[in-house]
Amino acid sequence: MHIMEGFLPVKHAIGWSVASAPFVAYGLHTINKRIKEKPEQRMLLGVAAAFTFVLSALKMPSVTGSCSHPTGTGLGSILFGPAAMAPIGMVVLLFQAILLAHGGLTTLGANIFSMAIVGPFAAAAIYRLAKSAKLPFGVSIFLAASLGDLLTYVTTSCQLALAFPDTVGGFAASFVKFATVFAVTQIPLAISEGLLTVIVFNALARFNPQELKEMNVVTAQEVQS
């Protein structure tokens, strides 16, 4: 997912940065508003950010110019809403680019869009759909985290295919190639991330159930189960 420094054409790098900027700005607004109203949630917000940083730093080689890894954004998007993950993801990706040479500054906008915007919004939507379908709590969390992870990589495949269309088949052929290579490593990683996120949520529900209920993340019945 972390497209490396200098890999994207300049127009694409600028375009993805412009597309990501409004989400980051709105996410900062939502975080500031929430912290002012509920200052006790600072620690939980820090946990979500740390979870994202640690998981997304575990990279594996895959597509040339990119890599595979868990994203960790499903946890925060369910707890605080998907908008909050845009600025959190930006900070995570910026630190990784500077400190770990993981990703890059020129590709920061593209990486934010895939990991910190599409992934979290997909995870939050899937979680709501699963809850509406009255699926078990653990199943809802697993589907949200794992599918949000996979859709992050679908987005990265689109970004790479747009930048480097196949000479014969164009965007579609290029997208299939990138997505197929990603799938080899990313499907097992997405499943692992889904399971780990369920474990973390179960721990939070066990040790801090009241706060999760106040955040409308879980119901009393789910906490008891």
C-alpha positions in Angstrom: 0.0 0.0 0.0 2.8 2.4 0.9 3.8 3.6 -2.6 7.4 4.5 -2.4 9.0 7.9 -2.7 9.2 9.3 -6.2 7.3 6.4 -7.8 4.2 8.3 -9.0 4.3 10.9 -11.8 4.2 14.5 -10.5 0.6 15.1 -11.7 -0.7 12.0 -9.9 1.2 12.9 -6.7 -0.3 16.4 -6.7 -3.7 15.2 -7.6 -4.0 12.6 -4.8 -2.7 15.2 -2.3 -5.4 17.7 -3.4 -8.0 14.9 -3.1 -6.9 13.9 0.4 -6.6 17.4 1.8 -10.4 18.1 2.5 -10.7 14.8 4.3 -7.7 15.6 6.5 -9.1 19.0 7.3 -12.5 17.7 8.2 -11.0 14.9 10.2 -9.1 17.4 12.3 -12.3 19.3 13.0 -14.1 16.1 14.1 -11.3 15.1 16.4 -11.0 18.6 18.0 -14.7 18.7 18.5 -14.8 15.2 20.1 -11.9 15.8 22.4 -13.4 19.1 23.6 -16.7 17.3 24.4 -15.1 14.1 25.7 -11.5 14.8 26.9 -11.3 11.3 28.5 -11.3 9.8 25.0 -7.7 11.1 24.4 -6.2 7.9 25.6 -8.4 5.7 23.4 -7.6 7.9 20.4 -3.9 7.3 21.2 -4.5 3.6 21.3 -6.1 3.7 17.9 -3.3 5.7 16.4 -0.6 3.4 17.9 -2.5 0.4 16.6 -2.4 1.9 13.1 1.2 2.8 13.3 2.5 -0.6 14.5 0.4 -2.7 12.1 1.1 -0.5 9.0 4.8 -0.6 9.7 5.0 -4.3 9.2 5.7 -4.3 5.5 6.2 -7.2 3.1 7.5 -6.9 -0.5 4.9 -7.3 -3.2 4.3 -4.9 -6.2 7.3 -3.1 -7.4 7.2 0.4 -6.0 4.9 -0.6 -3.2 4.4 -3.2 -0.5 1.9 -5.2 1.5 1.1 -4.8 5.2 -1.9 -4.6 7.6 -3.4 -1.2 7.8 -4.8 -1.0 11.4 -7.3 1.6 10.4 -10.4 -0.5 11.1 -10.1 -0.1 14.8 -10.1 3.7 14.8 -12.7 4.0 12.2 -15.2 2.0 14.2 -14.3 3.8 17.5 -14.2 7.4 16.3 -15.7 7.3 12.8 -13.8 7.2 9.5 -13.2 10.9 9.2 -11.0 10.9 12.2 -8.6 8.4 10.6 -7.6 10.8 7.8 -5.4 13.1 10.0 -4.4 10.1 12.2 -3.3 8.2 9.0 -1.5 11.3 7.7 0.6 11.5 10.9 1.3 7.8 10.9 2.3 7.8 7.2 4.4 11.0 7.6 6.3 9.5 10.6 6.9 6.2 8.7 8.1 8.1 5.6 10.6 10.2 7.6 11.7 7.7 10.3 11.4 4.3 8.5 11.8 5.2 4.8 8.4 3.5 4.4 6.3 5.2 1.8 7.4 8.8 0.8 6.6 12.5 1.0 5.8 12.9 -2.7 3.4 9.9 -2.5 2.0 10.9 0.9 -1.3 12.1 -0.6 -1.9 8.9 -2.5 -1.1 6.8 0.5 -3.4 8.8 2.7 -6.2 8.4 0.2 -6.0 4.6 0.1 -5.1 3.8 3.7 -6.6 6.7 5.7 -9.6 7.6 3.7 -11.0 4.7 1.5 -10.0 1.9 4.0 -11.6 3.6 7.1 -14.8 4.7 5.3 -15.2 1.2 3.9 -14.6 -0.4 7.3 -17.1 1.9 9.0 -19.7 1.2 6.3 -19.2 -2.5 6.4 -19.5 -2.5 10.2 -22.8 -0.6 10.1 -24.2 -3.0 7.4 -23.1 -6.0 9.5 -24.7 -4.5 12.6 -27.9 -3.8 10.6 -27.9 -7.4 9.5 -27.7 -8.4 13.2 -24.5 -10.3 12.7 -22.6 -11.2 15.9 -20.3 -8.5 17.3 -17.1 -10.3 16.5 -18.1 -11.1 13.0 -19.0 -7.5 12.3 -15.6 -6.3 13.6 -13.8 -9.0 11.6 -15.6 -8.1 8.3 -15.1 -4.4 8.8 -11.3 -4.7 9.5 -10.5 -7.3 7.0 -12.5 -5.9 4.1 -11.4 -2.3 4.9 -7.9 -3.6 4.6 -8.6 -5.3 1.2 -10.3 -2.2 -0.2 -7.3 -0.2 0.7 -5.3 -2.3 -1.6 -7.9 -2.2 -4.3 -7.5 1.5 -4.2 -3.7 1.3 -4.4 -4.1 -1.0 -7.4 -6.3 1.7 -9.1 -3.8 4.4 -8.3 -0.9 2.4 -9.8 -3.0 1.4 -12.8 -3.9 5.0 -13.5 -0.3 6.0 -13.3 1.1 3.1 -15.3 -1.6 1.7 -17.7 -0.8 -1.4 -19.7 0.4 -0.6 -23.2 -2.1 -3.1 -24.6 -5.0 -3.5 -22.2 -4.8 0.0 -20.6 -6.1 0.7 -17.1 -8.2 -2.5 -16.8 -5.3 -4.9 -17.6 -2.9 -3.0 -15.4 -5.3 -3.0 -12.5 -5.8 -6.8 -12.8 -2.0 -7.3 -12.7 -1.4 -5.1 -9.7 -4.4 -6.4 -7.8 -3.5 -10.1 -8.5 0.1 -9.6 -7.2 -1.2 -7.8 -4.1 -3.7 -10.5 -3.4 -1.0 -13.2 -2.8 0.2 -11.4 0.4 -2.8 -9.2 1.2 -5.6 -11.7 1.6 -3.8 -13.6 4.4 -2.8 -10.3 6.0 -6.3 -9.0 5.9 -7.6 -12.1 7.6 -5.0 -11.8 10.3 -5.8 -8.1 10.8 -9.5 -8.9 11.1 -8.8 -11.5 13.8 -6.4 -9.2 15.7 -8.9 -6.4 15.6 -11.6 -8.7 17.1 -9.2 -9.6 19.9 -8.5 -5.9 20.7 -12.2 -5.0 20.6 -13.0 -7.9 22.9 -10.4 -6.6 25.3 -11.7 -3.1 25.2 -15.3 -4.4 25.7 -14.2 -6.4 28.7 -12.1 -3.7 30.4 -13.8 -0.5 29.3 -17.4 -1.4 28.4 -19.0 1.8 29.6 -17.0 4.1 27.4 -17.7 1.9 24.3 -21.4 2.1 25.1 -21.2 5.9 25.5 -19.5 6.0 22.1 -22.4 3.9 20.6 -19.9 1.4 19.4 -21.4 -1.5 21.3 -24.7 -2.2 23.0 -25.2 -3.5 26.5 -26.2 -6.9 25.1 -22.9 -7.1 23.1 -20.8 -6.3 26.1 -22.5 -9.0 28.1 -22.1 -11.6 25.4 
